[in-house]
């Protein structure tokens, strides 16, 4: 049953991005798409690194959570900073 929910979420994501993204400038689009792709790669590398370095799943998951929280905080700070630039406005 979960695969249908996951497929539905992907369908909504594809439909929204294919209808909204063409309305933005190419430079903005390129930045968004690179960011989306790199976030998946960074998350996967981080997960593989945590599993391969630490034997204890509790320590591994806490460090993974800490890195994830740090990345979210950095993203929020960068979003605030970028929103003040002339490029964003």
HULIN-V300746 format. One record per run of one state. SS is the DSSP state (h for helix, s for strand, l for the rest). FROM is the first residue (numbers start at 0). TO is the last residue. Records with the same first field share a line. If there is no record, write none. Layout:
# HULIN-V300746
SS->FROM-TO ; FROM-TO
This chain:
# HULIN-V300746
l->0-0 ; 23-24 ; 53-55 ; 83-88
h->1-22 ; 25-52 ; 56-82
